[in-house]
């Protein structure tokens, strides 16, 4: 079979067939009476094998090795192809996300595109200072897509950058809440905690509902962030979690301040004090009892004052002295 017929039947261009011939990959072994090279049935079978292997992503060199080197094993080569393909897919998916974010920003001119891509690249920098600068530079006319801000907020370790991201998400209002809500479902505790903190920075009613959801998280690190955020919003459902934080010594000062805000906003100060008295009676741990005594200073009203008066007679001199000092103040 001559080269033109092989090309028509196989779908491989004559140019590529000649390239295979030069490489020694598929060499026509026969000759016509006129001296033209002719492909035998064995040559066609080899061509078929070459094309099959190329569909797997093998280079022409790798195809030749697979067909001609006796020691070449499919397992090792295919495994390497899988690793390369996954890396390529990851890179392409990242490029697609970047393109989608550029498109969502609706840039009017190429200068806007360049500005946005510059900020996106800075946001991915290993330098915390550059990441923070990218977030804070948005006021100059180019805004980062909210999806990028959320993605960064859920992975950021640098507290300065995280603070800038929270500021930016707060300015975006509820735009980032759907993606932040997805973060609450992450199997990673730290991602859920960061999502809760970020949601707490968004001053809209929808964020409050998401914080209520986070308050039921199985991990205390997430519940604590939700409780503090809900307390600052005067949501009484946070009271039990805040009391637990005070007793356990987890951000107890912040939790006590949140309890005070809730009491001032109408939450039952009497019920808070009753629960605190119960804990004081049930534990002999001096540090826990001292934290509760100090937290009583944040609760307005007669119930808290009476509890402090009673504590001035406590057998622990540190607690008695603390209660007395609070009353004097």
WOVEN-V680867 format. One record per helix or strand of 3 or more residues. SS is the DSSP state (a for helix, b for strand). FROM is the first residue (numbers start at 1). LEN is the number of residues. Records with the same first field share a line. If there is no record, write none. Layout:
BEGIN
SS->FROM-LEN ; FROM-LEN
END
This chain:
BEGIN
a->3-8 ; 14-10 ; 41-15 ; 60-9 ; 74-31 ; 110-14 ; 128-13 ; 146-8 ; 159-13 ; 173-11 ; 189-12 ; 205-10 ; 220-13 ; 236-13 ; 252-13 ; 269-14 ; 286-11 ; 302-10 ; 317-12
END
